[in-house]
Amino acid sequence: MLLSELGRRIRAQREKRGLRQQDIASALQLSPQAVSKWERGENAPDVVILAPLARLLGVSTDYLLGATAEVRDTFEATVFVSDIHGAYEKSLGLPPRDFAVWINGLLHQMTEAVLRYDGVPVKYAGDALLAFFSGTRHAARAVEAAALARRIVSGNLRAGLSAGMIYLGSVGHPDYARPDILGETVNLAFLTKDWADANAGSGMAATVSVIEQGPEGLKTGKTDQVNFKGIARPVRLHEILV
Protein backbone atom coordinates (compact mmCIF):
# COMPACT_ATOMS: atom_id res chain seq x y z
CA MET A 1 0.00 0.00 0.00
CA LEU A 2 1.28 3.47 -0.89
CA LEU A 3 2.16 5.73 2.02
CA SER A 4 0.06 8.48 0.45
CA GLU A 5 -3.06 6.27 0.56
CA LEU A 6 -2.37 5.27 4.16
CA GLY A 7 -1.99 8.94 5.06
CA ARG A 8 -5.22 9.82 3.27
CA ARG A 9 -7.13 7.18 5.21
CA ILE A 10 -5.71 8.33 8.54
CA ARG A 11 -6.55 11.96 7.82
CA ALA A 12 -10.05 11.21 6.50
CA GLN A 13 -11.00 9.13 9.52
CA ARG A 14 -9.46 11.62 11.95
CA GLU A 15 -11.44 14.48 10.42
CA LYS A 16 -14.60 12.37 10.31
CA ARG A 17 -14.32 11.94 14.08
CA GLY A 18 -13.62 15.63 14.63
CA LEU A 19 -10.15 15.06 16.06
CA ARG A 20 -7.05 17.22 15.65
CA GLN A 21 -3.58 15.91 14.94
CA GLN A 22 -2.68 16.99 18.49
CA ASP A 23 -5.51 14.80 19.86
CA ILE A 24 -4.18 11.75 18.02
CA ALA A 25 -0.65 12.51 19.18
CA SER A 26 -1.73 12.93 22.81
CA ALA A 27 -3.78 9.74 22.84
CA LEU A 28 -0.88 7.72 21.40
CA GLN A 29 1.82 9.61 23.35
CA LEU A 30 3.59 10.75 20.18
CA SER A 31 4.54 14.12 18.72
CA PRO A 32 2.09 16.00 16.46
CA GLN A 33 4.87 16.08 13.87
CA ALA A 34 4.74 12.27 13.64
CA VAL A 35 1.02 12.34 12.89
CA SER A 36 1.52 15.11 10.34
CA LYS A 37 4.15 13.03 8.51
CA TRP A 38 1.79 10.06 8.37
CA GLU A 39 -0.94 12.15 6.81
CA ARG A 40 1.44 13.71 4.27
CA GLY A 41 2.60 10.25 3.23
CA GLU A 42 6.18 10.89 4.36
CA ASN A 43 6.22 8.13 6.95
CA ALA A 44 4.12 5.26 8.31
CA PRO A 45 3.13 4.39 11.88
CA ASP A 46 5.26 1.76 13.57
CA VAL A 47 3.72 -1.69 13.66
CA VAL A 48 3.13 -1.42 17.44
CA ILE A 49 1.19 1.83 16.89
CA LEU A 50 -1.17 0.53 14.19
CA ALA A 51 -3.60 -1.29 16.50
CA PRO A 52 -4.10 1.55 19.03
CA LEU A 53 -4.29 4.07 16.16
CA ALA A 54 -6.98 2.00 14.47
CA ARG A 55 -8.99 1.75 17.71
CA LEU A 56 -8.79 5.50 18.21
CA LEU A 57 -9.95 6.15 14.64
CA GLY A 58 -12.72 3.58 14.90
CA VAL A 59 -11.46 1.30 12.13
CA SER A 60 -9.50 -1.93 11.82
CA THR A 61 -5.83 -2.21 10.97
CA ASP A 62 -6.93 -3.93 7.75
CA TYR A 63 -8.83 -0.78 6.80
CA LEU A 64 -5.80 1.42 7.40
CA LEU A 65 -3.65 -0.91 5.34
CA GLY A 66 -6.04 -0.96 2.40
CA ALA A 67 -8.58 -3.72 3.01
CA THR A 68 -12.27 -3.10 3.46
CA ALA A 69 -13.39 -3.59 7.03
CA GLU A 70 -16.21 -2.62 9.34
CA VAL A 71 -15.78 0.72 11.09
CA ARG A 72 -15.76 0.43 14.88
CA ASP A 73 -16.72 3.18 17.26
CA THR A 74 -15.66 1.93 20.71
CA PHE A 75 -12.38 1.39 22.52
CA GLU A 76 -11.05 1.15 26.06
CA ALA A 77 -10.18 4.38 27.85
CA THR A 78 -10.33 6.22 31.15
CA VAL A 79 -12.81 9.08 31.31
CA PHE A 80 -11.96 12.20 33.32
CA VAL A 81 -14.63 14.73 34.25
CA SER A 82 -14.10 17.73 36.51
CA ASP A 83 -15.76 20.94 37.57
CA ILE A 84 -15.53 23.59 40.27
CA HIS A 85 -17.58 23.37 43.44
CA GLY A 86 -19.33 26.67 44.06
CA ALA A 87 -19.13 27.90 40.45
CA TYR A 88 -22.88 28.57 40.30
CA GLU A 89 -22.75 30.69 43.44
CA LYS A 90 -19.75 32.51 41.98
CA SER A 91 -21.72 33.30 38.83
CA LEU A 92 -24.44 34.99 40.88
CA GLY A 93 -21.99 37.52 42.25
CA LEU A 94 -20.17 38.47 39.05
CA PRO A 95 -21.17 40.14 35.78
CA PRO A 96 -21.29 37.50 33.00
CA ARG A 97 -18.15 38.80 31.29
CA ASP A 98 -16.15 38.72 34.55
CA PHE A 99 -17.45 35.24 35.34
CA ALA A 100 -16.32 34.08 31.89
CA VAL A 101 -12.81 35.36 32.61
CA TRP A 102 -12.79 33.45 35.90
CA ILE A 103 -14.05 30.23 34.32
CA ASN A 104 -11.65 30.44 31.39
CA GLY A 105 -8.71 30.70 33.77
CA LEU A 106 -9.78 27.57 35.66
CA LEU A 107 -10.54 25.60 32.48
CA HIS A 108 -7.11 26.51 31.16
CA GLN A 109 -5.51 25.07 34.29
CA MET A 110 -7.58 21.87 34.16
CA THR A 111 -6.87 21.41 30.45
CA GLU A 112 -3.12 21.86 30.94
CA ALA A 113 -3.18 19.13 33.60
CA VAL A 114 -4.94 16.77 31.16
CA LEU A 115 -2.53 17.57 28.31
CA ARG A 116 0.48 17.10 30.60
CA TYR A 117 -0.40 13.40 30.79
CA ASP A 118 -1.44 13.01 27.15
CA GLY A 119 -5.18 13.14 27.70
CA VAL A 120 -7.61 14.31 25.03
CA PRO A 121 -9.97 17.16 26.03
CA VAL A 122 -13.38 16.57 24.47
CA LYS A 123 -15.60 19.45 25.52
CA TYR A 124 -16.45 22.09 28.09
CA ALA A 125 -19.88 22.67 29.62
CA GLY A 126 -19.90 25.74 31.84
CA ASP A 127 -17.24 25.03 34.47
CA ALA A 128 -16.99 21.32 33.55
CA LEU A 129 -14.30 19.59 31.49
CA LEU A 130 -14.73 16.18 29.86
CA ALA A 131 -11.64 14.32 28.62
CA PHE A 132 -10.38 10.81 28.00
CA PHE A 133 -7.08 8.93 28.21
CA SER A 134 -6.31 5.94 25.98
CA GLY A 135 -3.32 3.77 25.21
CA THR A 136 -0.55 2.74 27.57
CA ARG A 137 -1.26 3.29 31.29
CA HIS A 138 -4.41 5.25 30.48
CA ALA A 139 -5.90 4.83 33.97
CA ALA A 140 -2.65 5.71 35.74
CA ARG A 141 -2.15 8.79 33.56
CA ALA A 142 -5.71 9.94 34.23
CA VAL A 143 -5.15 9.67 37.99
CA GLU A 144 -1.88 11.58 37.69
CA ALA A 145 -3.64 14.32 35.69
CA ALA A 146 -6.40 14.56 38.31
CA ALA A 147 -3.82 14.85 41.08
CA LEU A 148 -1.97 17.57 39.19
CA ALA A 149 -5.20 19.45 38.53
CA ARG A 150 -6.05 19.27 42.22
CA ARG A 151 -2.70 20.83 43.10
CA ILE A 152 -2.69 23.65 40.56
CA VAL A 153 -6.33 24.65 40.02
CA SER A 154 -7.12 27.69 42.10
CA GLY A 155 -10.78 26.73 42.57
CA ASN A 156 -12.34 23.93 44.62
CA LEU A 157 -11.89 21.10 42.11
CA ARG A 158 -14.15 18.06 41.90
CA ALA A 159 -13.18 15.13 39.67
CA GLY A 160 -14.54 11.70 38.76
CA LEU A 161 -12.76 8.95 36.82
CA SER A 162 -14.03 5.73 35.28
CA ALA A 163 -12.36 3.16 33.01
CA GLY A 164 -14.01 0.97 30.39
CA MET A 165 -15.28 1.02 26.84
CA ILE A 166 -16.34 4.36 25.34
CA TYR A 167 -17.88 5.51 22.07
CA LEU A 168 -16.14 8.36 20.26
CA GLY A 169 -17.87 10.09 17.39
CA SER A 170 -19.56 13.23 16.14
CA VAL A 171 -22.78 14.08 17.94
CA GLY A 172 -25.40 16.59 16.86
CA HIS A 173 -26.78 18.15 13.69
CA PRO A 174 -24.30 17.62 10.82
CA ASP A 175 -23.75 21.37 10.47
CA TYR A 176 -22.88 21.76 14.15
CA ALA A 177 -21.68 18.31 15.23
CA ARG A 178 -18.65 18.06 17.49
CA PRO A 179 -16.66 15.06 18.73
CA ASP A 180 -18.08 13.57 21.91
CA ILE A 181 -17.73 10.44 24.03
CA LEU A 182 -20.68 8.38 25.23
CA GLY A 183 -21.47 5.19 27.10
CA GLU A 184 -21.78 3.80 30.59
CA THR A 185 -18.14 4.57 31.36
CA VAL A 186 -18.80 8.26 30.68
CA ASN A 187 -21.97 8.21 32.79
CA LEU A 188 -20.08 6.59 35.66
CA ALA A 189 -17.40 9.29 35.57
CA PHE A 190 -20.07 11.99 36.06
CA LEU A 191 -21.80 9.99 38.81
CA THR A 192 -18.46 9.39 40.51
CA LYS A 193 -17.70 13.11 40.47
CA ASP A 194 -21.03 13.85 42.15
CA TRP A 195 -20.37 11.15 44.76
CA ALA A 196 -16.94 12.66 45.45
CA ASP A 197 -18.45 16.09 45.95
CA ALA A 198 -20.85 14.77 48.60
CA ASN A 199 -18.67 12.13 50.26
CA ALA A 200 -14.94 12.66 49.65
CA GLY A 201 -12.98 15.33 51.44
CA SER A 202 -10.49 15.47 48.58
CA GLY A 203 -13.28 16.10 46.06
CA MET A 204 -11.88 13.35 43.79
CA ALA A 205 -12.92 9.73 43.31
CA ALA A 206 -12.59 6.87 40.85
CA THR A 207 -14.29 3.58 40.10
CA VAL A 208 -12.49 0.40 41.11
CA SER A 209 -11.65 -0.19 37.42
CA VAL A 210 -9.40 2.88 37.57
CA ILE A 211 -7.93 2.12 41.01
CA GLU A 212 -6.85 -1.37 39.92
CA GLN A 213 -4.86 0.13 37.06
CA GLY A 214 -3.74 3.28 38.88
CA PRO A 215 -0.19 4.51 39.43
CA GLU A 216 2.10 2.83 41.92
CA GLY A 217 1.71 4.23 45.43
CA LEU A 218 -1.79 5.59 44.80
CA LYS A 219 -3.39 6.62 48.09
CA THR A 220 -7.11 6.21 48.57
CA GLY A 221 -9.49 7.26 51.31
CA LYS A 222 -13.17 6.57 51.77
CA THR A 223 -14.59 3.58 49.90
CA ASP A 224 -18.22 2.84 49.15
CA GLN A 225 -20.32 0.47 47.06
CA VAL A 226 -23.05 2.46 45.36
CA ASN A 227 -26.19 1.50 43.46
CA PHE A 228 -26.63 4.17 40.82
CA LYS A 229 -29.95 4.59 39.02
CA GLY A 230 -29.69 3.14 35.53
CA ILE A 231 -26.56 1.08 36.30
CA ALA A 232 -27.37 -2.62 36.54
CA ARG A 233 -24.67 -3.52 39.06
CA PRO A 234 -23.28 -2.02 42.27
CA VAL A 235 -20.24 0.18 41.64
CA ARG A 236 -17.25 0.30 43.99
CA LEU A 237 -15.89 3.84 44.40
CA HIS A 238 -12.67 5.04 46.04
CA GLU A 239 -11.72 8.52 47.15
CA ILE A 240 -8.40 9.63 45.63
CA LEU A 241 -6.00 11.32 48.02
CA VAL A 242 -3.33 13.70 46.73
Rosetta blueprint (number, residue, H / E / L):
1 M L
2 L L
3 L H
4 S H
5 E H
6 L H
7 G H
8 R H
9 R H
10 I H
11 R H
12 A H
13 Q H
14 R H
15 E H
16 K H
17 R L
18 G L
19 L L
20 R L
21 Q H
22 Q H
23 D H
24 I H
25 A H
26 S H
27 A H
28 L H
29 Q L
30 L L
31 S L
32 P H
33 Q H
34 A H
35 V H
36 S H
37 K H
38 W H
39 E H
40 R L
41 G L
42 E L
43 N L
44 A L
45 P L
46 D L
47 V H
48 V H
49 I H
50 L H
51 A H
52 P H
53 L H
54 A H
55 R H
56 L H
57 L H
58 G L
59 V L
60 S L
61 T H
62 D H
63 Y H
64 L H
65 L L
66 G L
67 A L
68 T L
69 A L
70 E L
71 V L
72 R L
73 D L
74 T E
75 F E
76 E E
77 A E
78 T E
79 V E
80 F E
81 V E
82 S E
83 D E
84 I E
85 H L
86 G L
87 A H
88 Y H
89 E H
90 K H
91 S H
92 L H
93 G L
94 L L
95 P L
96 P H
97 R H
98 D H
99 F H
100 A H
101 V H
102 W H
103 I H
104 N H
105 G H
106 L H
107 L H
108 H H
109 Q H
110 M H
111 T H
112 E H
113 A H
114 V H
115 L H
116 R H
117 Y L
118 D L
119 G L
120 V E
121 P E
122 V E
123 K E
124 Y E
125 A E
126 G L
127 D L
128 A E
129 L E
130 L E
131 A E
132 F E
133 F E
134 S L
135 G L
136 T L
137 R L
138 H H
139 A H
140 A H
141 R H
142 A H
143 V H
144 E H
145 A H
146 A H
147 A H
148 L H
149 A H
150 R H
151 R H
152 I H
153 V L
154 S L
155 G L
156 N L
157 L E
158 R E
159 A E
160 G E
161 L E
162 S E
163 A E
164 G E
165 M E
166 I E
167 Y E
168 L E
169 G E
170 S E
171 V E
172 G L
173 H L
174 P L
175 D L
176 Y L
177 A L
178 R E
179 P E
180 D E
181 I E
182 L E
183 G L
184 E H
185 T H
186 V H
187 N H
188 L H
189 A H
190 F H
191 L H
192 T H
193 K H
194 D H
195 W H
196 A H
197 D H
198 A H
199 N H
200 A L
201 G L
202 S L
203 G L
204 M E
205 A E
206 A E
207 T E
208 V H
209 S H
210 V H
211 I H
212 E L
213 Q L
214 G L
215 P L
216 E L
217 G L
218 L L
219 K E
220 T E
221 G E
222 K E
223 T E
224 D E
225 Q E
226 V E
227 N L
228 F L
229 K L
230 G L
231 I L
232 A L
233 R L
234 P L
235 V E
236 R E
237 L E
238 H E
239 E E
240 I E
241 L E
242 V L
